[in-house]
Amino acid sequence: MSQADNPPKTVTACVLIIGNEILSGRTQDANLAFLAKGLNEAGIRLREARVVPDDADIIVSTVNEVRRSFDYVFTTGGIGPTHDDITSASIAEAFAVPLIVHPEAKRLLEGHYPPGGLNEARLRMAQVPDGAVLLPNPISRAPGFRIDNVFVLPGVPQIMQAIFSELKHRLQGGAAVLSRSISCTLSEGAIAKDLGELQARYADLEIGSYPYFRRSDFGVTLVIRGTDRERIGAAVEELKTLVRALGGDPQEGQAED
Amino acid sequence: MSQADNPPKTVTACVLIIGNEILSGRTQDANLAFLAKGLNEAGIRLREARVVPDDADIIVSTVNEVRRSFDYVFTTGGIGPTHDDITSASIAEAFAVPLIVHPEAKRLLEGHYPPGGLNEARLRMAQVPDGAVLLPNPISRAPGFRIDNVFVLPGVPQIMQAIFSELKHRLQGGAAVLSRSISCTLSEGAIAKDLGELQARYADLEIGSYPYFRRSDFGVTLVIRGTDRERIGAAVEELKTLVRALGGDPQEGQAED
């Protein structure tokens, strides 16, 4: 079988958001959508996300479940210097390896703080599970780390994004997911039947229907996703035709996913 | 044992966000933080959230796992009229009951659309698992429903919020979680050691540390959560004292969770 005959491999990921502040509603998560888009660009399908509290037993069991079910796992949160930052220790426990002070991480932190500033609490940010590889932090604070297929990132969005942007290009993705979106002012209920039939004819693509409600009008945005640009193009043409047949005016938007 | 001797019961919840559009990064979820705050007000602890794709097998297995692990489950998304709206059918499968057209839901929809407007696709929004109870939608579109401890809500935030606000007062919560927050311009690393010792002395409370970075300054917000107002007050006073001892100026914020 030639390489061209191989079906594109699907590479999957799970995001694990660690933090009581998300579950209490204090903090609106901003990391999931960023990681979702970045993974998509790398040809990796985000298939699940979980938000869990700062509870070691729950983190350990969840990490052990998802690292076996997905190609990649990305965690956010819980790698700072305070008592509620228990992610690194929990990941070490999940992998049944000791938590060590990483010499290079310690050196990075020593360079970041004024002399004498690297106290015991801050030194916790140099602790990683034995065998972990550091993930460079281009804005020069504590690094993230990777162990096996688990990437451990901070929760502060600016820092998480900087680290992820550095590592993204080294991820092994499968076929990239392409998408096109068509909006119209028809209601979902008016187009649903034809849309279901279109989806049935294009079983290799994924057609999503997302209603919108604005002050001035309402309507629906239809997103067609897949890996084959020509098939997506064909489905888009059929979709535009059926929108027009129902009296709508199809507007193509930016590919949004 | 008198009622006053009973420890406050902890009532738990899991939120299940259903939709490819969240996992693709197309849509920024806005429902989790809203539900988290609302549940908190009702004395219910949100202990986990999951985002899963529009995949019946995954929805069924996830619902069956979480409805047995938590007192309440709230799902959002996937109850509209289009082919990708598979939540109601998946919940019926999870409970091993037939999917039926609910007479009252059908009547509500008939009243909402112009004569003849309730087509086959829209009628899907009247389908619920046999035995489900409708959740009134005060902005007069398709209702949500409840079956056992699972509450099924739409994904569109305005509609989800309206339905949840109606049902919230009928939830059976435990002891309400109270919180107070103190901010200061100290760094997390400077306060971490003392903060860990404070947490150790107040093991019945939960102290969270959340760094912030603004254009003009940086610092940390410390949130103390618990069910006993006096204990929280005592911990806050100790916290203010230790912030001042480190050269900081403690500012009490609004209770944010």
Chai-1 contact restraints between the chains, C-beta under 6 A:
chainA,res_idxA,chainB,res_idxB,connection_type,confidence,min_distance_angstrom,max_distance_angstrom,comment,restraint_id
A,N20,B,G208,contact,1.0,0.0,6.0,A-B,restraint_1
A,E21,B,G208,contact,1.0,0.0,6.0,A-B,restraint_2
A,E21,B,Y210,contact,1.0,0.0,6.0,A-B,restraint_3
A,L23,B,A36,contact,1.0,0.0,6.0,A-B,restraint_4
A,L23,B,L46,contact,1.0,0.0,6.0,A-B,restraint_5
A,S24,B,A36,contact,1.0,0.0,6.0,A-B,restraint_6
A,S24,B,D257,contact,1.0,0.0,6.0,A-B,restraint_7
A,G25,B,A33,contact,1.0,0.0,6.0,A-B,restraint_8
A,G25,B,A36,contact,1.0,0.0,6.0,A-B,restraint_9
A,G25,B,K37,contact,1.0,0.0,6.0,A-B,restraint_10
A,G25,B,D257,contact,1.0,0.0,6.0,A-B,restraint_11
A,R26,B,E256,contact,1.0,0.0,6.0,A-B,restraint_12
A,R26,B,D257,contact,1.0,0.0,6.0,A-B,restraint_13
A,Q28,B,A33,contact,1.0,0.0,6.0,A-B,restraint_14
A,A33,B,G25,contact,1.0,0.0,6.0,A-B,restraint_15
A,A33,B,Q28,contact,1.0,0.0,6.0,A-B,restraint_16
A,A36,B,L23,contact,1.0,0.0,6.0,A-B,restraint_17
A,A36,B,S24,contact,1.0,0.0,6.0,A-B,restraint_18
A,A36,B,G25,contact,1.0,0.0,6.0,A-B,restraint_19
A,K37,B,G25,contact,1.0,0.0,6.0,A-B,restraint_20
A,L46,B,L23,contact,1.0,0.0,6.0,A-B,restraint_21
A,E48,B,V52,contact,1.0,0.0,6.0,A-B,restraint_22
A,A49,B,V51,contact,1.0,0.0,6.0,A-B,restraint_23
A,R50,B,R50,contact,1.0,0.0,6.0,A-B,restraint_24
A,V51,B,A49,contact,1.0,0.0,6.0,A-B,restraint_25
A,V52,B,E48,contact,1.0,0.0,6.0,A-B,restraint_26
A,G80,B,E188,contact,1.0,0.0,6.0,A-B,restraint_27
A,P81,B,E188,contact,1.0,0.0,6.0,A-B,restraint_28
A,P81,B,G189,contact,1.0,0.0,6.0,A-B,restraint_29
A,P81,B,A192,contact,1.0,0.0,6.0,A-B,restraint_30
A,T82,B,E188,contact,1.0,0.0,6.0,A-B,restraint_31
A,T82,B,A192,contact,1.0,0.0,6.0,A-B,restraint_32
A,T82,B,L195,contact,1.0,0.0,6.0,A-B,restraint_33
A,T82,B,S209,contact,1.0,0.0,6.0,A-B,restraint_34
A,H83,B,G196,contact,1.0,0.0,6.0,A-B,restraint_35
A,H83,B,Q199,contact,1.0,0.0,6.0,A-B,restraint_36
A,D84,B,G208,contact,1.0,0.0,6.0,A-B,restraint_37
A,D84,B,S209,contact,1.0,0.0,6.0,A-B,restraint_38
A,A121,B,G189,contact,1.0,0.0,6.0,A-B,restraint_39
A,A121,B,A192,contact,1.0,0.0,6.0,A-B,restraint_40
A,A121,B,K193,contact,1.0,0.0,6.0,A-B,restraint_41
A,R122,B,G189,contact,1.0,0.0,6.0,A-B,restraint_42
A,E188,B,G80,contact,1.0,0.0,6.0,A-B,restraint_43
A,E188,B,P81,contact,1.0,0.0,6.0,A-B,restraint_44
A,E188,B,T82,contact,1.0,0.0,6.0,A-B,restraint_45
A,G189,B,P81,contact,1.0,0.0,6.0,A-B,restraint_46
A,G189,B,A121,contact,1.0,0.0,6.0,A-B,restraint_47
A,G189,B,R122,contact,1.0,0.0,6.0,A-B,restraint_48
A,A192,B,P81,contact,1.0,0.0,6.0,A-B,restraint_49
A,A192,B,T82,contact,1.0,0.0,6.0,A-B,restraint_50
A,A192,B,A121,contact,1.0,0.0,6.0,A-B,restraint_51
A,K193,B,A121,contact,1.0,0.0,6.0,A-B,restraint_52
A,L195,B,T82,contact,1.0,0.0,6.0,A-B,restraint_53
A,G196,B,H83,contact,1.0,0.0,6.0,A-B,restraint_54
A,Q199,B,H83,contact,1.0,0.0,6.0,A-B,restraint_55
A,G208,B,N20,contact,1.0,0.0,6.0,A-B,restraint_56
A,G208,B,E21,contact,1.0,0.0,6.0,A-B,restraint_57
A,G208,B,D84,contact,1.0,0.0,6.0,A-B,restraint_58
A,S209,B,T82,contact,1.0,0.0,6.0,A-B,restraint_59
A,S209,B,D84,contact,1.0,0.0,6.0,A-B,restraint_60
A,Y210,B,E21,contact,1.0,0.0,6.0,A-B,restraint_61
A,E256,B,R26,contact,1.0,0.0,6.0,A-B,restraint_62
A,D257,B,S24,contact,1.0,0.0,6.0,A-B,restraint_63
A,D257,B,G25,contact,1.0,0.0,6.0,A-B,restraint_64
A,D257,B,R26,contact,1.0,0.0,6.0,A-B,restraint_65
